[in-house]
Amino acid sequence: MFVAPDPGRLRLRNAARAVIGVAAAVALAELCGLSLSASITGGLAALLALFTVTDATVRRQAVTTALLPAAGFPVLTLATALHGLTPARDAAFVLVVFCGVYARRWGPRGHALGIFAFMNFFITQFLHAVPAQLPELFAAVGLALVAAGAVRFLLWPIERRTPPPAAPAPLPGRGLARPTTRQAFQATAACAVALAIGQALSEDRWYWAVGTAWWIFVNTASRGETLVRGFRRVLGTVIGVAAGVLIAIPLNGAPAPTAVLVAACVFAIFYTAAVSYSWMILAVTLMAGLLYGLLGVLDPGLLVLRLEETAVGAVCAALAVVLVLPVTTHATNDAWIQRALHCVHAATAQAAARLAGSPTADPAPHAAELETLLARVRMALAPLVHPLSPFRARKARAGQVIALLDDCAREVRGLVAVAADPDASHDARLAAACWRVEAAVEALTAEERGASGPATARETVAHTAASGPALAHLHGLERALAELAAPLGSDPRAPFVVSA
């Protein structure tokens, strides 16, 4: 977590840009004479716009950013109009939860709009906003989105120089078999129960339980992923509450140092989000404590309540994924691994065509897709390789799968470089080796992986008789695929033995 790679310093640049965007949003609100609550709303809106909009192209990012008010303003209006009408407000919040999660079926844009809608309802509860504040809240959010857009698309257009990797398409399905549909029901059930228990703990700060349950379901697809994320959220909150006691309470809302520390928290949220959920939540929790200090309501009891509400939300999310339309970790893992292997197959097929002389064949896009799929595989397998996982055999099996898929990705990158070399074109030995790799992948991705799968994969290595540096990547790829047959073809509940 301390030495995570940052290729091209992309995380560093995104985090620095986020600080500028949020600061610009708050500064605009202050210059326009808006209230402190409105300025905080604007800062949070800018943060969300920069954090949640992850479309694959700059044009799509701009469109999604422009559409955020269409999702946020109606919810903001509804939430403030229902202030004081507890039953109606609660029912509306639960409905927003369902719609926000269900919208994820429409890809990154639906994901961003759903989060923005939910958070606008959440923010009104955080600030206890009332209808009379709507004009300035609308103004603050509008100014924030203009500021965030100007920083993102004009001042520091990182994505124009370094296009973001395309997110892998969600797992398919129809009806209740579609992961986003299942998750919408799970999140709704979790948030509804969290809302009820949270209100029993506090009539004023119950929304933290709902927010915890909601965010635990973001970017998860299986029971195991959700449980691990819940654990990490509680861990980050515990450390964040301790930091709040040591830092936020002594500051007592002093404007200048609080502003500096909030900026540091914004930076930490963006810089750590991709590598450590616990670190990100630590920053979020400390930032919330600092904002409470600015609002003049911070005390140790409030931070303890924050921790209690977080625990409630995490438990509700855990129960929901176990009891409501559960999706097993094994099923999700297998689906993502299969997609990664199919991507290896596609990259190898394109490389074979390129080596055979095809001018249109290009394995590079498939190699890039493989990297994003492997990131998703690691996320799916995270519950099994977690240090607290009690399933030793599954942990060993998952660890070997991750290592071997990383080997595959490394060899595919080398293969792409070989295929791009004009001197390697029309090499029959390389093309034959590519065909053998394709056969090995087909054996591993067959619907019924039995004894024939591992045997076929192992036989491919024996056929690599030719030598030379040009074949080294293909030989390594064949070996990795051969070794993958053992963990993928065995019963996940059986003892795991690494073959010699």
Disulfide bonds with the S-S distance in Angstrom:
none
